Each structure stands twice: as structure tokens, then as C-alpha cells.
Amino acid sequence: MTSAAFLYVCVRPQVGAAAAEYESFRTAMHLDEGALDRHDLVRESLPDDAFERYAGFVIGGSPFNVADPESTKTEAQRRLEADLARIAERAAPGDGPAALFTCYGIGIATGTLGGTVSRAFPEDTGPVGIDLTPDAASDPLFGGLANRFTALTAHKEGTEALPPGAVLLATNTACRVQAYRVGDRLYATQFHPEPTAKAFTERMAVYRDDGYFESSDYDAIAGRVLAASITEPARLLRAFATRFTRA
């Protein structure tokens, strides 16, 4: 029997940050806890029946990097990347559950589907401007968003070449590939669509010593985040939930 629920796929080793990220996704998607399950992919493989149970997957961020040499990756990272690749492979043809890959997740989707990821497109932690492409106007999710909006980023790598057949939906100067779609059921964003400004500063505190920014700059960056107007990314998540909820 299939379920109308979505699955939040956690790829963060930090339990507290993962729990907060789940709540951010759930709130932005306007779902109650019964409609958004959670699965810790860092500690447990994807269940074999996940593709039958869920209408869609939302994949969160992570301190892992796709472009890291394989020799430096832990067994847990290699295993979870293989499971995320399975999700991308099922969603891309359009005949399985939908999937939204965010931040670290976009790198998995890109590499799995034939694109390339490199360290050439990092972005500093904090608010950035996002510009929609002409193709976004007719997209079921992005078509309802403002043509230019502010989102939150913090990443050390980015998509260098899109997967074959991918439609570029959002861009900016520092990291050209901010969002794309493959088929009609796989979406990927480089920016974080789920956190409020406050939630993002709390996540920054967890990762303040992980090389995303100078620890001594925390207060200044947090001030810029809290002063930013972050409205459209959450609307994107709500549109994803609305479109792919099973009747």
C-alpha cells in the first residue's frame, strides 16, 4: 500500500542540526509530522520499500562534499551517496517518486545524472541574490516565484556542467547553477530552501568551526542573515509539497 507522506532524507552527522533541518522542511512545506517522515541516511541505509511508500523525497544539506577524493570519504559517506544516487535515478525518468535535492544533494544528483561538480563555485555563508531563468516562468514550481529573490547559501563546491537534458531554472554570478529540473519530478537547488533566517544562524553556530567562514565573523554574518528578507525559497517547498502530494 502506498503512502501520501514525504520523506526527509537526513545526510547530516550532527543530530541536533538534522532535527532542526527536519523541522525547517516540515514548516516550510506546511506539513504535519504525519505527512513528513524522516530517515537518518548517515546511520542507516535507505529502506528497500521507500520508493513504494513515499510520494517524494526532500534531501537536506551536509558538511560532506561530493568532490572530495574517494580515498578521503568515510564508509558512511560512500554508502549514503550510493543511496542518494538511487533516489536520483528513480526520480529523473519521471515514473517514480519526486525528489528535491538541496545544497550537498545537488552535487549527488548532478554527478549521478551525468553532469560535473567542482570546487570552482563556492559561495560564502549568508544571503545571496538568485535570478530565475526564462525557463523558470513555465515551471510548475518556480513559475510562481519572484524573478529575483534572496536565498541562503553555504557551500564549498557547485555544479560545473548540468546533467544532459536538465533545465536550468535559477542562477547567479558566483555559482551559475542555483537550481535545475530533470524531467518533471526531479528538482535540485544549490541554495537552502528550507530555513528561516533565525534557523540558519542556529545552523551556522553548529558549523562555525568547519571552514565555511571565520569563526570570529559569526556575529557579523548572522546579522546580515537576520536582516535579509527570505520569502521565496519556502514558497518553492510549499509548491513541491502541493504538486506531488498523492490524492
QUIZIZI-V195359 format. One record per residue. PHI is phi in whole degrees, 0 to 359 (999 if undefined). BURIAL is b if it has 16 or more other C-alpha atoms within 10 Angstrom, else e. D_FIRST is the distance of its C-alpha to the first C-alpha in Angstrom with 2 decimals. Layout:
phi,burial,d_first
PHI,BURIAL,D_FIRST
PHI,BURIAL,D_FIRST
This chain:
phi,burial,d_first
999,e,0.00
278,e,3.81
238,b,6.73
274,b,10.12
285,b,12.03
263,b,14.57
238,b,15.89
277,b,19.64
259,b,20.86
274,b,24.11
235,b,26.86
256,b,29.72
294,b,31.38
281,e,32.90
298,e,30.65
296,e,32.36
295,b,32.20
294,b,28.51
298,e,27.81
293,b,29.97
295,b,28.32
305,b,24.87
297,b,26.52
295,b,28.21
298,b,25.05
299,b,23.33
294,b,26.48
295,b,27.13
276,b,23.66
59,b,24.03
245,b,20.81
276,e,20.61
297,e,19.55
287,e,16.16
258,b,15.45
228,b,16.95
282,b,16.14
226,b,18.82
219,b,19.30
274,b,22.84
285,b,23.15
294,b,26.81
250,e,26.18
210,e,22.85
297,e,21.27
296,b,18.09
300,e,15.09
298,e,14.08
264,e,10.36
300,b,11.55
287,b,11.41
269,e,7.69
277,b,7.26
242,b,10.23
284,b,11.97
192,b,15.20
238,b,17.50
240,b,20.95
253,b,23.37
276,b,26.39
273,b,29.95
194,b,31.71
285,b,35.26
292,b,34.43
229,b,35.82
298,b,34.54
281,b,38.15
298,e,39.34
304,e,40.70
303,e,38.25
293,e,40.82
264,e,40.52
279,e,36.74
286,e,35.34
299,e,32.86
297,b,30.28
294,b,30.99
297,e,30.78
293,b,27.47
291,b,25.86
295,b,27.42
293,b,25.82
291,b,22.32
296,b,23.17
298,b,24.42
298,e,21.08
297,b,19.53
298,b,22.47
294,b,22.25
279,b,18.66
281,b,19.41
301,b,22.87
291,e,22.21
92,e,20.13
246,e,17.11
233,b,14.90
299,b,14.29
286,b,17.56
212,b,19.90
236,b,23.06
264,b,25.44
236,b,28.36
49,b,31.77
308,b,31.44
298,b,28.14
297,b,29.94
295,b,32.03
296,b,29.11
299,b,27.74
300,b,31.31
294,b,32.18
296,b,29.00
265,b,29.35
103,e,33.09
270,b,34.89
230,b,37.24
239,b,37.48
214,b,40.82
276,e,42.70
280,e,44.77
230,b,42.83
284,b,42.60
224,b,42.76
294,e,44.30
291,b,42.39
135,b,42.38
282,b,42.11
224,b,42.48
275,e,42.71
240,b,39.96
246,b,40.80
284,b,38.35
272,b,39.12
304,e,39.75
293,e,36.38
292,b,34.67
300,b,35.96
259,e,33.56
280,e,30.52
299,e,27.70
264,b,27.68
279,b,31.29
297,b,32.95
267,e,33.02
267,b,34.71
296,e,38.44
297,b,40.11
225,e,41.40
210,b,40.00
257,b,40.22
225,b,37.56
249,b,37.69
226,b,37.99
188,b,38.95
206,b,38.58
251,b,40.73
213,b,39.36
199,b,38.04
284,b,37.00
270,b,40.11
226,b,38.74
295,b,35.61
297,b,33.12
305,e,33.94
85,e,32.60
289,b,31.86
253,b,33.07
289,b,35.15
247,b,34.40
210,b,36.49
209,b,39.53
201,e,42.59
289,e,45.79
288,e,45.02
222,b,41.62
300,b,41.20
263,b,37.46
260,b,35.90
196,b,32.75
208,b,31.31
232,b,28.42
240,b,27.24
65,e,25.59
238,e,23.84
228,b,21.06
243,b,23.05
238,b,25.62
216,b,28.03
233,b,30.71
281,b,33.64
284,b,34.30
272,b,32.29
273,b,30.51
264,b,29.31
276,b,32.34
287,b,34.92
300,b,38.47
296,e,38.73
298,b,35.56
293,b,36.87
294,b,40.19
292,b,38.52
292,b,36.68
303,b,40.07
296,e,41.54
293,e,39.12
254,b,40.02
293,b,43.66
250,e,44.99
257,e,42.62
88,e,44.82
281,b,43.24
200,b,46.37
292,e,49.51
305,e,48.84
291,e,51.99
269,e,50.62
306,e,47.68
299,e,49.34
294,e,50.45
293,b,47.09
300,b,45.27
298,e,47.77
294,e,46.99
297,b,43.24
294,b,43.73
275,e,46.07
279,b,43.64
263,e,41.71
247,b,38.08
241,b,36.20
286,b,34.48
303,b,32.19
294,b,30.12
295,b,29.96
298,b,28.47
295,b,25.59
296,b,25.07
295,b,25.05
298,b,22.45
297,b,20.09
294,e,20.90
292,e,20.54
253,b,17.20
291,b,15.28
286,e,12.46
290,e,13.44
